Amino acid sequence: MEQPIIEFRDVYKEYLLFKNEKARFKAIFTNNRGVKRHKALNGVSFKIYPGEAVGIIGKNGAGKSTILKMITGVSFPSSGEVTVRGKVAALLELTAGFSPDMTGMENIYLKGYLLGLNDREISRLEKDIVEFADLGEYIDQPVRTYSSGMKMRLGFAININIKPDILVIDEALSVGDSGFKRKCKNKVKELIRSGVTVLFVSHSMDMIRDTCSRAIYLKDGLVQFDGAVDDAFEVYSAGTGEVVTMNPRKPVGFKVKEKTENSITLMWKEVSGADFYRIYRYSNASGEYEQEAEISECGEYCVSGLTEGARYRFRICSVRTVEDREYASAFTANISAATAGAEYYDRCDYDGASIAEALKSVGTDPDEALLERIAAVNAIGNYKASGIQKLKMLELLKSGKLMVPHDSLQNDM
């Protein structure tokens, strides 16, 4: 049978709480009599095997960080047994151990020594660390000249590249900009695939689910649940009264990347926990949004076969699948975009409610067929449907944004 790489056996941890330094000093002579005690862990037991990615969840004060400190050797149990078999890299205090007057390169060696590496091992990892941190010329500048984000990047790069047996992460994947975050997540996933054991503490269901296959839920220093991530969060939600939704967040950064006379390319940013993205296009014929495509990878999608010089409305939602059930984002991102070659009516100063009279005021003699085509090319629905559609057309005309329909426009947009 495979031997666990981390094992907790009936572990208790008790902290002494002193009101001030005077009380702490006095306790030396009274054998801590009368000192308030806090039990951070109350008999915790679990086993983690090589190659597992395990999330640890729970409210603040549940004992999550205490467990990580014991695994990294920073803290020790009051009673019970903690067994760790392998080299541990901890993404906790990423900048701990840096010397502000030493350069980034010199700090790579300093941090390596603190992590138990020798010169040959550090030299072998140096190139990977420098490339991952991506600090450019700043790598040869004193760390005191770095921004906080640059220090975090260097700290993450060092810890993530020392090829540990166990990687411990405490909310550290929030470091840096979106591009660096994505690189960090991909590196963690690469380590998991290579057989590294990962422990990840976070309050984010999306990040835990995206990284881990198992979760341990702690409450008041006790293991309340140990199993599948989604089940763990359901128990967590029930036990705390907090709502932990299965629905992913809506996509952000939804915008037009480029457009031609007959196509519009849409782009958006990745949503953690989403398995795919569903794009909808507004149909003038039905007056509703209809599904355009399902995209499994985040990035971009080109909508082709569009009419030249016409406006289109799109929306996108992120979707998570759990055991053949779909959970869509509660909100969608929406965008309105026109293909190239658009022409617009002159701005209108008409104050009435008749779209026909408003068009006449800018030199257009409309008939019913033209009004329907105008409604279609501007993607605002059939103008006969309600007074709201007519008001939308008037608003666009008054602002100079009402598009002129081309002769090639089809009525089934």
Secondary structure, 3 states (H helix, E strand, C coil): CCCCCEEEEEEEEEEEECCCHHHHHHHHHHCCCCCEEEEEEEEEEEEECCCCEEEEECCCCCCHHHHHHHHHCCCCCCEEEEEECCCEEEECCCCCCCCCCCEHHHHHHHHHHHCCCCHHHHHHHHHHHHHHHCCHHHHHCEHHHCCHHHHHHHHHHHHHCCCCCEEEEECHHHCCCHHHHHHHHHHHHHHHHCCCEEEEECCCHHHHHHHCCEEEEEECCEEEEEECHHHHHHHHHHHHCCCCCCCCCCCCCCEEEEECCCCEEEECCCCCCCCEEEEEEEECCCCEEEEEEEECCCCEEEECCCCCCCEEEEEEEEEEEECCEEEECCCCEEEEEECCCCCECCCCCCCCCCHHHHHHCCCCCCCHHHHHHHHHHCCCCCCCCCHHHHHHHHHHHHCCCCECCCCCCCCCC
